[in-house]
Structures are given as structure tokens and as C-alpha cells.
């Protein structure tokens, strides 16, 4: 397989299955995406959103039921996985338990009939890259989870695949190891520049690793954008919720001026910024806790009473009761205690306004 | 319970749990076996080894051992070799797997005698198969699939195959299918996936299946009489033991034959299980265990 490809094109890729009651369900619906060489793409979404389905379709482990996948001008969606030659790292590593770590890593090269001396050199390079030199003759069961994950990565990259696919590779590791491996994956990507598609449900992972993030829900793409944009400008309310906009309020739409919107309701009055076309008179307003600051002066001042304080070291997460029965989550660095009267402020461009949820 | 007993895990409750099984084994296995062993060395006449020297000097007797091996080894190999590809094809949980399993397992419930009856009706000289073939003028000659060596082989495959199939199926489904998918992404064709992933991980299970199927085939008795030729070509070792015990009432000789039979089985089982040590025997999944 040519690794000097220019782009991988997914054109309305769909995957349907028949559920037990006979209805046809789309696990993945018309995913269209063009990935350039060297890009690091994250498919991000909650479980059941179709991200792993998409990855398996690209790898060839699941047949697509609609659309095409092509590498430059060559259609590949009808090829079996062994003919595509994409490296894949599985969630539970999928190391061959009966082979030494060295044979695991060499397996892909063995299948390609690589000459012995070249194989030896490439395997040694892969071990050096994932910093596992010295562990070659152990069985996978003798390694820790983090080491097994490194072996899985070495096994996938040693074949120098045009595309590296990773299916939640860090979800089985503990928090500290996850951070280390995240940095490791980033380093390896920087070093090799290999096109990578990475599936995760963890927005921090996606934000720190990806060049572009594809946010998915119920088999549908919600937003494709760089990490900064997904973080600061979610395309819709679902993405906003997923990206940590914990305060979602249902308010009435008042005066409008371009995308500037005045909102009222629940005893509150806010200035916000519309992110989508607002249909009716109701709107959903999303505010990130970090964007609410405690102070007296500033736009969108909201008075309230502290209801709960969760100490978090660097700062605290506070719940503030405002207006008529609304509780806002905010972050505060100062010392606050339950019962304190505070004033929250938030910049109008950080008050994101979306059409009201139909439900 | 004192501290030492608690540490070693041996207390009154352990004894209560293990006791019945130990008692059962002692009464119904260890004692009869030891008694038979002793009995085989106390012949009615001659030295303590008289039974054994008689067995290995009388062709009518020692040939039964060879005949039994000639039956049991090919039948076992055939059963395992037939069951492996079928079980492998049915490794994914589907409706198809359930149906096939149900159909293939029916012979187990029948028992050897019923199978022999069926074979005589169906495969006999004037059986349905012969009538069917001559009706359509496919083959008019005599059909000899019963009352000979082949008859016993067929009967042992019918009763032994489902057993081997069920065992192997449980081993195959115990292998994490994600391993084969990982191998596929690394360039392994379906055959290479079988050869490099499934086969090595199945090897210990195949060895166990072989041993159990072999022991089952080696102790063949009813079908050797009913669909075989018990006076000659299928005079198996269990027949020799039966004759000694219930026709000549020589329990000592019968015990000696039974001991020889057990020892022969033991040699094969030990050899195959010894081979099993050469294979990987850990968990068959790629995840951290």
C-alpha cells in the first residue's frame, strides 16, 4: 500500500444493522470527511455514537452498507482488512498471548515476507521508539498495562502503515499512566508524522492530541473543527454539553441585533451570542463554568448565593443559586463558603445561544 | 479455627466440602481399582505373573490389544480432524451455530445400542441405503458396511464426533475474536489467522479432546459386538476381558486384561498431555488479565 498518499476520503460512509425487532438502524450515517496526510484526527463522542463503527469500517473489520472510502483515487472500502494494511491499536491491546513481545511486533512484517535482517532492524527501531528495549523476549502477560499498550503501538507502526487507527487505546489505563501515554502518542506522531485516526470519548484526550476533532452523536457528525474551535465555539447544544458547558438554561429570546441576543427568563436577564439560527422565542443558553467569574463589576452581572463548594486545589467549583430556582456552576479561586452572597459576571460572547431543545 | 489452619485454608469447613467427594472416589474408584490390581496378580494357578504372561503369549489375547489400537487411533484422529474445521466455522454466535450444535449433538443422546440398531436398518446388506442405491441403479453390488471393522468405525464416529465437536467448540469460542481481527489488520489472510492465532491457542484444547475421545473409543464394547465382527476383526480388548470374567469366570484373568487396557490408555494419554506442555497454555485473550 502506498504510504505517500495525499488524502483519505470518506464519502457518505454508512453502516446499518438490523436490530432484533427487524428495524434497520444506522450505527453510522453518511460520514463525509477528507483527511490529509500527516493529520491527527479524533473521533469524539459518547459510547454508541458510531465512532468505533466508523473506525472499524475504515480498517475493513466491518463492511460499509453505504458510501465509499478511497485513498487518493483508489477505492478501498471493498478490500478485506489484510489488503488495506492500516495499523490498528485496539482498546484491549489484542496482543497475541502465545507469542513473545518480539514476535508480536514482528508479526505484520512476517506476513509481508520482509527479509530477516530488515525485519530485525525494523523491530529493534520500533522497540526503541516505544522505549521497551530489553523486554523483547517476554510474553504479553508478563508486562504491565502501559507496557502492553506500547507493544500494541509498536506492532501497529512497525509495518509503516499509511494510516494508523487507534480505538480508545488509553481507556484501560489508570489516570497517571493515561497522561504519560497521551504525551507518548503525541511524541510518536510528531516523530513519525503518520496519519492517525483516534477514537475516544474523553474530550481532554481529543483536545490535547488532535489536529481536528470530529464530534459525533447517534451516528451523525455534529462538528468537524480544530480543538480550539470545538472548545470555544461548539456548533450545537449537544457538542456544547459534551465539551463541558455545564450550565444550560432555557430562556426567552428578546431583542436581536445580528448574532447579539438579549435573553430573559427565570428572573435573569442576559446578553448572549447566537451560534445557530434561532427559530422560536425560546432558546437554550450554554455557559462554561470557567467563563463565569466572581466579582462585582462587569457585563451580565448575576447576583446569587453560594449553595455548595467543592474544593479542587487550584480553584473551587461552586454552585450558585440565582434568579428563580436556577443553579449555576462556576469556578472561583478565592475563598468562598456556603451562604456567601456573590455576583457572577460573564462576557456576552461566552454566553452561547442555541435554538431551544424540542424535547 | 486456629491461625495456622486459617493460613493454610484447611479447616473443618474445607473437610466438610471435600469429604463427600473423597469418600466417593475412595469407595467407587480407588478401592475397586486397587482390588482389581491385586486380583490380577493372584491367578488360580501359576506364578503371580501368570495372567500377564498368558495374555502376551496367547495370540487370541494379545491381538485384541492391537485391534483396539487399530480402531481407536484412526477413529480419534478422524473425529478430532472432522470436528475442528466445523467447530471453527461455527465459532461466531449465530442462529446457525445453535441449530448446527443441536443437530450434531443428537447422536450423544442416542446411545451406542440405538445407533447400532439404526446402522443395521440403514446400512445393512438389505438396508435402506442398499435398496435406495439399487432402486436408482447407482450401485447393485452388495453393501458391506456392517458386521465388520468399517461398521465399528462408523459407529464410533457417529457417537464420538459430537463429543469432540462440543469440546472443540467450547475451546474455539474461548478465543477472543479480536485477536484474529488484529492479525487481519497486520496483513494475515484468513488461513494465516487460523494457522498463527487459532491453531496454537487451540493446541492444548485439541490435546485434551484427543485424550478424552481416545479413551472413549478405546473402551468400545457394544458396537464391536452389534455392528462388528466380534469373533475376529473387531475382537477388541474389552471383549477379551468380558469373556474372561463372564464366560470363563476367571476374575483374576479379567482383572489382568483390564489392567493392561488401562495401562495402554495411560501411555497414550501421558504422551499426548506431555506434548501439550510444548504449547502456550495461558488465557486466550489479548487483554491484560
Interface residues (C-beta under 8 A of the other chain):
Chain A: X59 X60 X61 X80 X81 X82 X84 X85 X86 X87 X88 X90 X92 X93 X94 X95 X96 X97 X98 X107 X108 X111 X112 X139 X140 X141 X144 X145 X148 X155 X156 X159 X165 X172
Chain B: X176 X178 X179 X181 X182 X183 X184 X185 X186 X187 X188 X189 X192 X196 X197 X200 X201 X279 X280 X282 X283 X284 X285 X286 X287 X288 X289
